[in-house]
């Protein structure tokens, strides 16, 4: 059972890092960043809620993979689109953006992981879905302040760009081949621990495992 669990985890992690390539192409050429981000957020929320139902586990992972692929590459590019190239405020905006991500990455496992271990994993995953919906609501509220999508300009730029040569394709394939085994190898053995502690204070396994 453990090898199967590690295989599922490795495939999930590898695909989460691979699908943003497709999500970026979809946003740039078809849907636009705004729609793609919204679709990704909805898919991830659905995936988290589906995780609360054990029979839907694999379908939930699929929804999370697709949602992450649509969401991750396009939310960060919108931050850069708020300012013109060369504007010094762009660096500050990215710093604020990543500080927010790191705060969320620290608090979410504490809340959802602790809730899952103490009250049941169904509640932990459902809480993650609620958090995703809250984030989506904030994004929709701030949508008028975000840069507009410019699909025609993207199409024109892509039509004028030169195709990749053989060496560039080799570099891309090499990066993909190197990244997949790394992410498919799974996380450290801490996931098989039941409890950790910081001094005398116990730390639930789920939040501590997210630090790897």
C-alpha positions as CSV (number, residue, x, y, z in Angstrom):
1,X,0.0,0.0,0.0
2,X,2.8,2.4,0.8
3,X,4.5,2.1,-2.7
4,X,1.1,3.0,-4.3
5,X,0.7,6.0,-2.0
6,X,4.2,7.2,-2.8
7,X,3.5,6.7,-6.5
8,X,0.2,8.7,-6.4
9,X,1.9,11.5,-4.4
10,X,4.8,11.7,-6.9
11,X,2.6,11.8,-9.9
12,X,0.4,14.4,-8.3
13,X,3.3,16.6,-7.4
14,X,5.0,16.2,-10.8
15,X,1.8,17.1,-12.6
16,X,1.2,20.1,-10.4
17,X,4.5,21.5,-11.6
18,X,3.9,20.5,-15.2
19,X,0.4,21.8,-15.9
20,X,1.2,25.5,-15.3
21,X,2.9,25.3,-18.7
22,X,-0.4,24.4,-20.3
23,X,-2.3,26.9,-18.1
24,X,-0.1,29.7,-19.3
25,X,-0.6,28.8,-23.0
26,X,-4.3,28.5,-22.4
27,X,-4.5,32.0,-20.9
28,X,-2.2,33.7,-23.4
29,X,-3.9,32.2,-26.5
30,X,-7.5,31.4,-25.7
31,X,-9.1,32.5,-22.4
32,X,-7.1,35.3,-21.0
33,X,-5.5,35.4,-17.6
34,X,-8.6,36.6,-15.7
35,X,-10.9,33.8,-16.8
36,X,-8.1,31.2,-16.4
37,X,-7.4,32.2,-12.8
38,X,-11.1,32.1,-12.0
39,X,-11.5,28.6,-13.6
40,X,-8.4,27.4,-11.7
41,X,-9.7,28.7,-8.4
42,X,-13.1,27.1,-8.9
43,X,-11.5,23.8,-9.8
44,X,-9.2,23.8,-6.8
45,X,-12.1,24.7,-4.5
46,X,-14.1,21.8,-6.0
47,X,-11.1,19.5,-5.6
48,X,-10.7,20.4,-1.9
49,X,-14.4,19.7,-1.3
50,X,-14.2,16.5,-3.2
51,X,-11.3,15.4,-1.0
52,X,-13.8,15.4,1.9
53,X,-15.4,12.4,0.2
54,X,-13.1,9.4,0.2
55,X,-14.7,7.8,-2.9
56,X,-13.8,10.9,-5.0
57,X,-10.2,11.0,-4.0
58,X,-8.6,10.5,-7.4
59,X,-11.1,12.8,-9.1
60,X,-10.3,15.4,-6.5
61,X,-6.6,15.1,-7.3
62,X,-7.4,15.6,-10.9
63,X,-9.4,18.7,-10.2
64,X,-6.6,20.1,-8.0
65,X,-4.0,19.4,-10.7
66,X,-6.0,21.1,-13.4
67,X,-6.9,24.0,-11.1
68,X,-3.4,24.5,-10.0
69,X,-2.2,24.5,-13.6
70,X,-4.7,27.2,-14.6
71,X,-4.2,29.3,-11.4
72,X,-0.5,29.4,-10.6
73,X,1.2,30.8,-13.7
74,X,-1.5,33.5,-14.3
75,X,-2.0,35.0,-10.9
76,X,1.7,36.0,-10.6
77,X,1.9,37.5,-14.1
78,X,-1.0,39.7,-13.3
79,X,1.0,41.2,-10.5
80,X,3.7,42.1,-13.0
81,X,1.1,43.6,-15.3
82,X,0.0,46.2,-12.7
83,X,3.1,48.3,-13.5
84,X,5.0,49.2,-16.7
85,X,8.3,47.5,-17.4
86,X,11.1,49.2,-15.5
87,X,8.8,50.6,-12.8
88,X,10.5,50.1,-9.4
89,X,7.1,49.4,-7.8
90,X,6.9,46.1,-9.6
91,X,9.6,44.5,-7.4
92,X,7.8,45.7,-4.3
93,X,4.5,44.3,-5.6
94,X,6.1,40.9,-6.2
95,X,7.7,41.0,-2.7
96,X,4.3,41.7,-1.1
97,X,2.7,39.0,-3.2
98,X,5.1,36.4,-2.2
99,X,5.0,37.4,1.5
100,X,1.3,36.8,1.3
101,X,1.8,33.4,-0.3
102,X,4.3,32.5,2.5
103,X,1.9,33.6,5.2
104,X,-0.8,31.5,3.7
105,X,1.5,28.6,3.3
106,X,2.3,28.8,7.0
107,X,-1.2,29.3,8.4
108,X,-3.2,27.0,6.1
109,X,-1.5,23.8,7.1
110,X,-1.8,24.8,10.8
111,X,-5.5,25.4,10.4
112,X,-6.5,22.6,8.0
113,X,-3.9,20.1,9.1
114,X,-4.7,20.5,12.8
115,X,-8.4,20.4,12.1
116,X,-8.0,17.3,10.0
117,X,-6.0,15.4,12.7
118,X,-8.2,16.5,15.6
119,X,-11.7,16.6,14.1
120,X,-11.3,14.5,10.9
121,X,-9.7,14.8,7.5
122,X,-13.1,15.5,6.0
123,X,-13.3,18.7,7.9
124,X,-9.7,19.7,7.1
125,X,-10.2,19.3,3.4
126,X,-13.6,21.1,3.6
127,X,-11.9,24.0,5.4
128,X,-9.3,24.2,2.6
129,X,-12.2,24.5,0.1
130,X,-13.8,27.3,2.1
131,X,-10.5,29.1,2.2
132,X,-10.2,28.8,-1.6
133,X,-13.7,30.2,-2.0
134,X,-12.8,33.2,0.2
135,X,-9.7,33.8,-1.9
136,X,-11.8,33.6,-5.1
137,X,-14.3,36.1,-3.6
138,X,-11.5,38.6,-2.8
139,X,-10.1,38.1,-6.3
140,X,-13.5,38.9,-7.9
141,X,-13.9,41.9,-5.7
142,X,-10.5,43.3,-6.8
143,X,-11.0,42.3,-10.5
144,X,-11.6,45.9,-11.7
145,X,-8.2,46.9,-10.4
146,X,-6.3,44.2,-12.3
147,X,-4.7,44.8,-15.7
148,X,-7.0,43.9,-18.6
149,X,-6.3,40.9,-20.8
150,X,-4.8,41.6,-24.2
151,X,-5.2,38.5,-26.2
152,X,-4.9,40.2,-29.7
153,X,-1.6,41.7,-28.7
154,X,-0.4,38.3,-27.4
155,X,-1.4,36.7,-30.7
156,X,0.4,39.3,-32.7
157,X,3.5,38.9,-30.6
158,X,3.4,35.2,-31.0
159,X,2.9,35.4,-34.7
160,X,6.0,37.6,-35.1
161,X,8.2,35.5,-32.8
162,X,10.7,33.1,-34.2
163,X,10.2,29.4,-33.5
164,X,12.4,27.6,-31.1
165,X,15.5,26.1,-32.5
166,X,16.8,22.5,-31.9
167,X,19.0,23.5,-29.0
168,X,16.2,25.4,-27.2
169,X,13.9,22.4,-27.6
170,X,16.6,20.2,-26.1
171,X,17.0,22.5,-23.1
172,X,13.3,22.5,-22.5
173,X,13.1,18.7,-22.7
174,X,16.1,18.3,-20.5
175,X,14.5,20.5,-17.8
176,X,11.3,18.5,-18.0
177,X,13.1,15.2,-17.7
178,X,15.1,16.5,-14.7
179,X,12.1,18.0,-12.9
180,X,9.8,15.0,-13.2
181,X,12.0,12.5,-11.3
182,X,12.7,15.0,-8.6
183,X,9.0,15.8,-7.9
184,X,7.9,12.2,-8.5
185,X,10.3,10.9,-5.9
186,X,8.0,11.9,-3.1
187,X,8.5,13.9,0.1
188,X,10.8,13.0,3.0
189,X,10.0,10.2,5.4
190,X,8.4,12.6,7.8
191,X,5.0,11.8,6.4
192,X,5.1,8.4,8.2
193,X,5.6,10.0,11.5
194,X,2.5,10.4,13.7
195,X,3.6,13.3,15.9
196,X,6.4,15.9,16.1
197,X,7.2,18.4,18.8
198,X,9.0,21.7,19.1
199,X,10.4,21.5,22.6
200,X,7.4,20.4,24.7
201,X,4.8,21.7,22.3
202,X,3.5,19.0,20.0
203,X,3.2,19.8,16.3
204,X,0.7,17.9,14.1
205,X,2.3,15.9,11.3
206,X,0.4,17.6,8.5
207,X,1.7,21.2,9.1
208,X,5.2,20.0,9.8
209,X,5.3,17.9,6.7
210,X,4.4,21.0,4.5
211,X,7.7,22.5,5.4
212,X,9.7,20.1,3.3
